[in-house]
Amino acid sequence: MLNEFELQYKPFGKYSILIEWPQVISEDVLKSVLSYKQALENFEFKQKVYIKSAYNSILITYDIIINNIYDEVLTLKSVFNGGSDILKSDFRLWKIPVCYDLEFGIDLEEIAKQNNIAISGIISLHSSTIYPVYFIGFLPGFLYLGGLDNRLHFPRKITPRLKVEKGSVGIGNSQTGIYPNESPGGWNLIGKTPINFFDVTKEQPCFAKSGDKIQFVSISRVQYNEITVQVDNGSYNIESEVTND
C-alpha cells in the first residue's frame, strides 16, 4: 500500500517538507497517507517534528530550520520504503443522528428541484452512505468526508450565509459535512445534528480521527430534542463500532 503511489517531496518554507500523492480523493490514497503517517510517527527523528495529513498530502514541520533538504528527503523516503502496509489503529464507524426536517434542511427543496430527486430520496441517499474521514480542519472539529453519492452533488452558494448554526449538516459540491460551531458558510443545509463535534473540556476534543467513518442516522424532531437534552447533561453516548476495513 505504501509504495503503490509515486510521491512528490517539496520544501514548504524553511521548516517544513510537503509530501504529495496523486491529486485524487480516494480511500486507497487515504490508506496510503495514513500508513505513511503512522510510520513517520513511529520513526525516531533527530529532532522534534509535527506531522499533519490531508486528502492527499502530509506536511512535516521540524522545530529547527532544514539545512539539507536532500538528506531529509532521503530519510523520509527510507521510512516510506520500509513502512508497513498494515494500519495499526482501531478505526471506528460513528453513527451520527441527523434531523432532516425542513426547519433545519432549509436547502432541501432547492436541491430536490435542481437535481430532480424527492426530498425523501435525498435523505435516504445521504443516510445510507458510509463516509470516510479524510482529515479534520477548516474549523476545529470539522470533518472532511468523502463518498457523497453523485446524485447529491450540488454547488456551494455563490454568496455564503453570514451565520450557519452549530450542528448544521450541509452539501458543498461533491462533499458533505457538519459545521462543528456557528460560523459563516456557503454549503447547502439539509439537516442538523445535536452532537458536539468539538469539546475543549475533553482530553480528545474531537471524537473522530482520520481513517474513521461516519454514517448519518435520520431522526425525528422529537428525537432531536430528546438527544439535545442528553448531550447537554452529558448522558448521551454516540453509537459506534470498530471497523478496520
MIVEX-700602 format. One line per 10 residues: number of its first residue (from 1); their letters; for each residue z, x, y of N, C-alpha, C, O. Coordinates in steps of 0.1 Angstrom, whole numbers, plus 5000, padded with zeros to 4 digits. Layout:
// MIVEX-700602
NUM = a = Z/X/Y/Z/X/Y/Z/X/Y/Z/X/Y; ... $
//
This chain:
// MIVEX-700602
1 = mlnefelqyk = 5000/5008/4988/5000/5000/5000/5000/5009/5013/4993/5005/5022; 5008/5020/5013/5009/5028/5025/4996/5034/5029/4991/5032/5040; 4990/5041/5019/4977/5048/5023/4965/5041/5020/4954/5046/5018; 4966/5027/5020/4954/5019/5018/4946/5018/5031/4934/5015/5031; 4953/5021/5043/4946/5020/5056/4945/5034/5062/4953/5043/5060; 4934/5035/5071/4933/5047/5079/4940/5045/5092/4936/5035/5099; 4949/5053/5095/4957/5051/5107/4953/5061/5118/4948/5071/5116; 4956/5056/5130/4954/5065/5142/4967/5068/5148/4976/5060/5150; 4969/5081/5152/4981/5086/5158/4978/5090/5172/4969/5099/5175; 4985/5085/5182/4982/5087/5196/4995/5090/5204/5005/5084/5202 $
11 = pfgkysilie = 4994/5100/5213/5006/5102/5222/5007/5090/5231/4998/5084/5235; 5020/5087/5233/5023/5075/5242/5034/5079/5251/5046/5077/5249; 5029/5086/5262/5038/5092/5272/5044/5105/5266/5038/5110/5257; 5054/5110/5272/5060/5123/5269/5069/5122/5257/5072/5133/5250; 5074/5110/5254/5085/5109/5244/5081/5102/5231/5089/5101/5222; 5069/5096/5231/5066/5087/5220/5052/5090/5214/5043/5096/5219; 5051/5085/5201/5038/5085/5194/5036/5071/5189/5044/5065/5183; 5024/5067/5191/5019/5053/5186/5011/5055/5174/5001/5062/5174; 5014/5048/5163/5007/5048/5151/5000/5034/5150/5007/5024/5150; 4987/5034/5148/4979/5021/5148/4972/5019/5135/4966/5028/5130 $
21 = wpqvisedvl = 4973/5007/5130/4965/5002/5119/4952/4995/5124/4951/4994/5136; 4943/4991/5115/4931/4984/5120/4936/4971/5128/4946/4965/5125; 4928/4968/5138/4932/4957/5147/4930/4943/5141/4922/4935/5146; 4937/4940/5130/4936/4927/5124/4951/4923/5122/4960/4931/5120; 4952/4910/5121/4966/4904/5118/4965/4899/5104/4959/4889/5101; 4972/4906/5095/4972/4902/5081/4985/4906/5074/4991/4915/5079; 4988/4899/5063/5000/4902/5056/4999/4916/5049/5009/4923/5047; 4987/4920/5045/4986/4933/5039/4989/4944/5049/4996/4954/5046; 4984/4942/5062/4988/4952/5072/5003/4952/5075/5009/4962/5076; 5008/4939/5076/5023/4938/5078/5031/4946/5068/5040/4953/5071 $
31 = ksvlsykqal = 5027/4944/5055/5035/4951/5044/5034/4966/5045/5043/4973/5043; 5022/4971/5049/5020/4985/5051/5028/4990/5063/5034/5001/5062; 5028/4983/5074/5036/4986/5085/5051/4987/5082/5057/4997/5085; 5056/4977/5075/5070/4977/5072/5074/4987/5061/5085/4993/5062; 5065/4990/5052/5067/5001/5042/5068/5014/5049/5077/5022/5046; 5059/5017/5058/5059/5029/5066/5072/5030/5075/5078/5041/5075; 5075/5019/5081/5087/5019/5090/5099/5022/5082/5108/5030/5086; 5100/5016/5070/5112/5019/5061/5112/5033/5057/5123/5039/5057; 5101/5039/5054/5100/5053/5050/5105/5062/5062/5112/5072/5060; 5100/5059/5074/5104/5066/5086/5119/5065/5089/5126/5075/5092 $
41 = enfefkqkvy = 5125/5053/5086/5139/5051/5089/5147/5059/5079/5159/5063/5082; 5142/5062/5067/5149/5069/5057/5147/5084/5058/5154/5092/5051; 5137/5088/5066/5134/5102/5068/5144/5109/5078/5148/5103/5087; 5148/5121/5074/5157/5129/5083/5150/5137/5094/5146/5148/5091; 5148/5131/5105/5142/5138/5116/5152/5148/5122/5164/5147/5120; 5146/5158/5129/5154/5169/5135/5161/5163/5147/5171/5169/5152; 5156/5153/5153/5163/5147/5165/5163/5132/5163/5157/5126/5154; 5170/5125/5172/5171/5111/5171/5158/5104/5175/5152/5108/5185; 5154/5094/5167/5142/5086/5171/5145/5072/5170/5155/5067/5164; 5137/5064/5178/5138/5050/5178/5124/5044/5173/5114/5048/5178 $
51 = iksaynsili = 5125/5035/5164/5113/5030/5157/5111/5015/5159/5120/5007/5156; 5100/5011/5165/5097/4997/5167/5083/4994/5161/5074/5002/5162; 5082/4982/5154/5070/4978/5148/5064/4966/5155/5072/4958/5161; 5051/4964/5154/5044/4952/5159/5034/4947/5149/5036/4951/5137; 5025/4939/5153/5015/4933/5143/5008/4944/5135/5008/4944/5123; 5003/4955/5142/4995/4965/5135/4998/4979/5141/4989/4987/5143; 5011/4981/5144/5014/4994/5150/5029/4997/5149/5037/4988/5146; 5032/5010/5149/5046/5015/5150/5047/5024/5162/5039/5033/5164; 5057/5022/5170/5060/5031/5181/5072/5039/5178/5083/5034/5176; 5071/5053/5178/5082/5062/5175/5086/5069/5188/5077/5076/5194 $
61 = tydiiinniy = 5098/5067/5193/5102/5073/5205/5113/5083/5202/5123/5080/5196; 5111/5095/5207/5121/5106/5205/5130/5107/5217/5127/5103/5228; 5142/5113/5214/5151/5114/5225/5149/5127/5233/5157/5129/5243; 5139/5135/5230/5135/5146/5238/5120/5146/5239/5113/5140/5232; 5115/5154/5249/5101/5155/5251/5094/5161/5239/5099/5171/5233; 5082/5155/5235/5075/5161/5224/5067/5173/5229/5058/5171/5237; 5070/5185/5224/5064/5197/5229/5051/5199/5221/5041/5204/5227; 5051/5196/5208/5039/5199/5200/5035/5186/5192/5041/5183/5181; 5026/5178/5198/5022/5166/5192/5016/5167/5178/5018/5159/5170; 5009/5179/5176/5002/5181/5164/5012/5183/5152/5010/5177/5141 $
71 = devltlksvf = 5022/5190/5155/5032/5192/5144/5040/5179/5141/5043/5177/5129; 5043/5172/5151/5049/5159/5149/5041/5149/5141/5045/5142/5132; 5028/5149/5144/5019/5140/5137/5018/5145/5122/5017/5136/5113; 5017/5158/5120/5017/5163/5106/5029/5158/5098/5029/5154/5087; 5041/5159/5105/5053/5154/5099/5052/5139/5095/5056/5135/5084; 5047/5131/5105/5046/5117/5103/5036/5114/5091/5039/5105/5083; 5026/5121/5091/5016/5119/5080/5022/5123/5067/5018/5116/5057; 5030/5133/5066/5036/5136/5053/5046/5125/5049/5047/5123/5037; 5052/5119/5058/5061/5107/5054/5052/5096/5049/5056/5089/5040; 5041/5094/5056/5032/5083/5052/5026/5085/5038/5026/5076/5030 $
81 = nggsdilksd = 5022/5098/5035/5016/5101/5023/5026/5101/5011/5022/5099/5000; 5039/5104/5015/5049/5104/5004/5057/5092/5003/5067/5091/4995; 5054/5082/5011/5062/5070/5011/5060/5061/4999/5050/5062/4993; 5069/5052/4997/5068/5042/4986/5061/5030/4990/5063/5025/5002; 5054/5024/4981/5048/5011/4984/5058/4999/4983/5055/4988/4988; 5069/5002/4978/5079/4991/4975/5089/4989/4987/5096/4999/4990; 5088/4978/4993/5098/4975/5003/5111/4971/4997/5113/4962/4990; 5121/4979/5001/5135/4977/4995/5143/4969/5005/5151/4975/5012; 5140/4957/5006/5148/4948/5015/5147/4934/5010/5137/4929/5004; 5158/4926/5012/5158/4912/5008/5153/4904/5020/5160/4901/5029 $
91 = frlwkipvcy = 5140/4901/5019/5134/4892/5030/5138/4878/5026/5140/4874/5015; 5139/4870/5037/5143/4856/5035/5133/4846/5040/5125/4849/5050; 5132/4834/5034/5125/4823/5039/5134/4814/5046/5144/4808/5039; 5133/4812/5059/5142/4804/5067/5135/4790/5069/5124/4789/5073; 5143/4780/5067/5138/4766/5068/5143/4760/5081/5155/4757/5083; 5134/4759/5091/5138/4755/5105/5135/4741/5108/5124/4736/5107; 5146/4733/5110/5144/4718/5113/5137/4717/5127/5141/4723/5137; 5127/4708/5127/5120/4705/5140/5118/4690/5141/5113/4683/5132; 5121/4685/5153/5118/4671/5156/5105/4671/5164/5103/4677/5175; 5095/4664/5158/5082/4663/5164/5080/4650/5172/5068/4646/5175 $
101 = dlefgidlee = 5091/4644/5176/5089/4632/5185/5081/4635/5197/5082/4646/5202; 5074/4625/5202/5066/4628/5214/5075/4631/5226/5070/4638/5236; 5087/4628/5226/5096/4632/5237/5097/4647/5238/5098/4653/5249; 5096/4654/5227/5096/4669/5226/5082/4674/5225/5078/4684/5231; 5074/4668/5217/5060/4672/5215/5050/4666/5225/5042/4658/5222; 5052/4671/5237/5045/4664/5248/5030/4668/5249/5023/4662/5256; 5026/4677/5241/5012/4681/5240/5005/4676/5227/4994/4679/5225; 5013/4669/5218/5007/4665/5206/4995/4656/5207/4985/4658/5200; 4996/4647/5217/4984/4637/5218/4972/4645/5223/4961/4641/5218; 4973/4654/5231/4961/4662/5236/4955/4670/5225/4943/4670/5223 $
111 = iakqnniais = 4964/4677/5217/4959/4684/5205/4952/4675/5195/4941/4678/5190; 4958/4664/5193/4952/4654/5183/4938/4650/5188/4929/4649/5180; 4937/4647/5201/4925/4642/5206/4914/4653/5206/4903/4650/5201; 4917/4665/5210/4907/4675/5211/4903/4681/5198/4892/4685/5196; 4913/4681/5188/4910/4687/5175/4906/4676/5165/4903/4679/5153; 4906/4664/5170/4901/4652/5161/4910/4652/5149/4905/4651/5137; 4923/4651/5151/4932/4651/5139/4944/4642/5143/4948/4643/5155; 4949/4634/5134/4960/4625/5137/4973/4633/5140/4974/4644/5135; 4982/4627/5148/4994/4634/5151/5002/4636/5138/5008/4647/5136; 5002/4627/5129/5008/4628/5116/5002/4640/5108/5009/4647/5101 $
121 = giislhssti = 4989/4642/5110/4982/4653/5103/4987/4666/5109/4988/4676/5102; 4988/4667/5122/4993/4679/5129/5007/4683/5123/5010/4694/5120; 5016/4673/5123/5029/4675/5118/5029/4680/5103/5036/4689/5100; 5021/4673/5095/5020/4677/5081/5015/4691/5079/5021/4699/5071; 5005/4695/5086/4999/4708/5085/5009/4719/5090/5011/4729/5084; 5015/4716/5101/5024/4725/5108/5037/4728/5099/5041/4739/5098; 5042/4718/5092/5054/4719/5085/5052/4723/5070/5061/4725/5063; 5039/4723/5066/5037/4726/5052/5033/4741/5050/5032/4746/5039; 5031/4748/5061/5027/4762/5060/5039/4771/5061/5049/4768/5067; 5038/4782/5054/5049/4792/5054/5044/4804/5063/5033/4810/5060 $
131 = ypvyfigflp = 5051/4807/5073/5047/4817/5083/5054/4830/5082/5066/4830/5083; 5047/4841/5080/5053/4854/5080/5058/4858/5094/5051/4856/5104; 5069/4865/5095/5074/4870/5108/5069/4884/5110/5072/4893/5102; 5060/4886/5120/5054/4900/5121/5063/4909/5129/5066/4920/5126; 5069/4904/5140/5078/4912/5148/5085/4902/5158/5081/4891/5159; 5095/4908/5165/5103/4900/5175/5101/4906/5188/5103/4918/5190; 5097/4898/5198/5095/4904/5211/5092/4894/5222/5095/4882/5220; 5087/4898/5233/5084/4889/5245/5097/4884/5251/5100/4888/5263; 5105/4877/5244/5118/4873/5247/5127/4876/5236/5123/4877/5224; 5140/4879/5238/5149/4882/5227/5150/4870/5218/5153/4858/5222 $
141 = gflylggldn = 5147/4872/5205/5147/4861/5195/5134/4854/5194/5133/4845/5186; 5123/4859/5201/5110/4852/5200/5103/4858/5188/5100/4870/5188; 5100/4850/5178/5094/4854/5166/5079/4853/5167/5073/4842/5170; 5072/4864/5164/5057/4864/5164/5053/4861/5150/5055/4869/5140; 5047/4849/5148/5044/4843/5134/5029/4844/5132/5021/4842/5141; 5025/4845/5120/5011/4845/5115/5009/4833/5106/5019/4826/5102; 4997/4830/5103/4994/4820/5093/4991/4806/5098/4991/4796/5090; 4990/4803/5111/4988/4790/5116/4974/4784/5111/4964/4791/5111; 4974/4772/5105/4962/4766/5100/4951/4766/5111/4954/4762/5122; 4939/4769/5107/4928/4769/5116/4926/4756/5124/4922/4756/5135 $
151 = rlhfprkitp = 4929/4745/5117/4927/4732/5123/4937/4729/5134/4935/4720/5142; 4947/4738/5136/4957/4736/5146/4956/4746/5158/4963/4745/5167; 4946/4754/5157/4944/4764/5168/4940/4756/5180/4933/4747/5180; 4947/4760/5191/4945/4753/5204/4948/4763/5216/4958/4770/5215; 4939/4764/5226/4941/4774/5236/4953/4772/5245/4958/4760/5246; 4959/4783/5249/4970/4782/5258/4966/4775/5271/4954/4774/5274; 4976/4770/5278/4974/4763/5290/4969/4773/5301/4974/4784/5302; 4959/4768/5309/4954/4777/5320/4966/4779/5330/4967/4791/5335; 4973/4769/5333/4985/4771/5342/4997/4769/5334/5000/4757/5330; 5005/4779/5332/5017/4778/5324/5028/4769/5331/5028/4768/5343 $
161 = rlkvekgsvg = 5036/4762/5323/5047/4755/5328/5057/4764/5334/5059/4775/5328; 5064/4760/5344/5074/4769/5350/5087/4769/5342/5095/4778/5343; 5089/4758/5334/5101/4757/5326/5098/4751/5313/5093/4739/5312; 5100/4758/5302/5100/4753/5288/5114/4754/5283/5120/4764/5283; 5118/4742/5277/5132/4742/5272/5134/4751/5260/5125/4753/5252; 5146/4756/5259/5151/4763/5247/5148/4755/5234/5152/4743/5234; 5143/4762/5224/5141/4755/5211/5127/4748/5210/5124/4743/5200; 5119/4748/5221/5106/4742/5221/5097/4749/5211/5097/4761/5211; 5090/4741/5203/5080/4747/5193/5066/4745/5199/5063/4734/5203; 5058/4756/5199/5045/4754/5206/5034/4761/5198/5036/4768/5188 $
171 = ignsqtgiyp = 5022/4758/5202/5010/4764/5197/5002/4771/5208/5000/4764/5219; 4998/4783/5206/4991/4790/5216/4979/4798/5209/4982/4808/5203; 4967/4793/5211/4956/4799/5204/4958/4798/5189/4959/4787/5184; 4959/4809/5182/4960/4809/5168/4974/4812/5163/4977/4815/5152; 4984/4810/5172/4998/4813/5169/5006/4800/5171/5003/4792/5179; 5017/4800/5164/5028/4790/5167/5041/4798/5168/5043/4809/5163; 5050/4792/5176/5063/4799/5178/5073/4791/5184/5071/4779/5188; 5085/4796/5186/5097/4789/5191/5102/4796/5204/5104/4808/5203; 5104/4789/5214/5110/4795/5226/5125/4796/5224/5132/4786/5223; 5130/4809/5223/5145/4810/5220/5154/4807/5232/5166/4805/5230 $
181 = nespggwnli = 5148/4807/5244/5156/4804/5256/5147/4797/5266/5134/4797/5264; 5153/4790/5275/5145/4784/5286/5137/4795/5293/5142/4805/5297; 5124/4792/5295/5116/4802/5302/5103/4796/5306/5099/4785/5302; 5095/4802/5315/5081/4798/5317/5073/4799/5305/5077/4808/5296; 5063/4792/5303/5054/4793/5291/5042/4785/5291/5041/4775/5297; 5031/4790/5285/5018/4784/5285/5014/4778/5272/5002/4775/5270; 5023/4778/5262/5019/4772/5249/5020/4757/5249/5027/4751/5258; 5013/4751/5240/5013/4736/5239/5024/4732/5230/5026/4736/5219; 5033/4723/5236/5045/4719/5229/5043/4708/5219/5037/4697/5223; 5048/4710/5207/5046/4700/5197/5059/4695/5191/5059/4686/5183 $
191 = gktpinffdv = 5070/4701/5194/5083/4697/5189/5094/4705/5194/5093/4713/5204; 5106/4703/5188/5118/4711/5193/5128/4712/5182/5130/4703/5174; 5134/4724/5181/5144/4727/5171/5158/4728/5178/5158/4734/5189; 5168/4724/5171/5182/4726/5177/5188/4739/5173/5199/4742/5177; 5181/4747/5166/5186/4760/5161/5186/4771/5172/5177/4771/5180; 5196/4779/5172/5197/4791/5181/5190/4802/5175/5193/4806/5163; 5180/4808/5182/5173/4820/5176/5178/4833/5182/5174/4844/5178; 5187/4832/5192/5193/4845/5197/5207/4842/5202/5209/4833/5211; 5217/4848/5196/5231/4846/5200/5238/4860/5201/5240/4867/5191; 5241/4864/5214/5246/4877/5216/5260/4879/5211/5265/4890/5210 $
201 = tkeqpcfaks = 5267/4868/5207/5280/4869/5202/5281/4873/5187/5291/4876/5182; 5269/4873/5181/5268/4877/5167/5264/4891/5165/5257/4897/5173; 5268/4897/5153/5265/4911/5150/5250/4913/5150/5245/4923/5154; 5243/4903/5144/5228/4903/5143/5224/4891/5152/5223/4880/5147; 5221/4893/5165/5218/4882/5174/5207/4873/5169/5208/4861/5171; 5197/4878/5163/5186/4870/5158/5187/4871/5143/5187/4882/5137; 5188/4859/5136/5190/4859/5122/5178/4864/5114/5179/4869/5103; 5166/4863/5119/5154/4866/5112/5149/4881/5116/5153/4886/5126; 5141/4887/5107/5136/4900/5110/5121/4901/5105/5117/4892/5098; 5115/4911/5109/5101/4914/5105/5100/4914/5090/5108/4920/5083 $
211 = gdkiqfvsis = 5091/4907/5084/5089/4906/5069/5095/4893/5064/5092/4889/5053; 5104/4886/5071/5109/4873/5067/5098/4863/5069/5087/4866/5074; 5101/4851/5064/5091/4840/5066/5099/4827/5071/5111/4825/5070; 5091/4819/5078/5096/4807/5084/5088/4795/5079/5076/4795/5077; 5095/4784/5075/5089/4771/5073/5096/4761/5081/5108/4760/5081; 5088/4753/5088/5093/4742/5096/5095/4729/5088/5087/4726/5079; 5107/4723/5090/5110/4710/5083/5111/4699/5093/5119/4699/5102; 5103/4689/5091/5102/4677/5100/5115/4669/5099/5119/4665/5088; 5122/4666/5110/5134/4658/5111/5132/4647/5121/5124/4648/5130; 5141/4637/5120/5140/4626/5129/5149/4629/5142/5155/4639/5142 $
221 = rvqyneitvq = 5148/4620/5151/5155/4622/5164/5170/4622/5161/5178/4629/5166; 5174/4612/5152/5188/4611/5148/5193/4624/5141/5204/4629/5144; 5185/4629/5132/5189/4642/5125/5190/4653/5136/5198/4662/5134; 5181/4653/5145/5181/4664/5156/5194/4663/5163/5200/4674/5165; 5199/4651/5167/5211/4650/5174/5223/4655/5165/5232/4661/5170; 5223/4651/5152/5234/4655/5143/5234/4670/5142/5245/4676/5142; 5223/4676/5140/5222/4691/5138/5227/4698/5151/5233/4709/5150; 5223/4693/5162/5227/4698/5175/5242/4699/5176/5247/4709/5181; 5249/4689/5172/5264/4689/5172/5269/4699/5163/5278/4707/5167; 5263/4700/5151/5268/4710/5142/5265/4725/5147/5274/4734/5145 $
231 = vdngsynies = 5254/4727/5153/5251/4740/5159/5261/4743/5169/5266/4755/5170; 5264/4734/5178/5273/4736/5189/5287/4739/5184/5294/4747/5191; 5292/4733/5173/5305/4736/5169/5306/4746/5158/5317/4749/5153; 5294/4752/5155/5294/4764/5146/5294/4761/5131/5296/4769/5123; 5292/4748/5128/5293/4744/5114/5280/4743/5107/5279/4741/5095; 5269/4746/5114/5255/4744/5108/5251/4758/5102/5252/4768/5109; 5246/4757/5090/5240/4769/5083/5226/4767/5081/5222/4757/5075; 5217/4776/5085/5203/4774/5083/5200/4776/5068/5204/4786/5062; 5192/4767/5063/5189/4768/5049/5179/4780/5047/5169/4781/5055; 5182/4788/5037/5173/4800/5035/5174/4804/5020/5183/4800/5013 $
241 = evtnd = 5164/4812/5016/5164/4817/5003/5157/4831/5003/5149/4834/5011; 5161/4839/4993/5155/4853/4993/5141/4852/4987/5138/4844/4978; 5132/4859/4994/5118/4859/4989/5112/4873/4991/5113/4879/5002; 5107/4879/4981/5101/4892/4982/5087/4892/4978/5082/4903/4974; 5080/4881/4979/5065/4881/4975/5057/4886/4987/5045/4887/4986 $
//
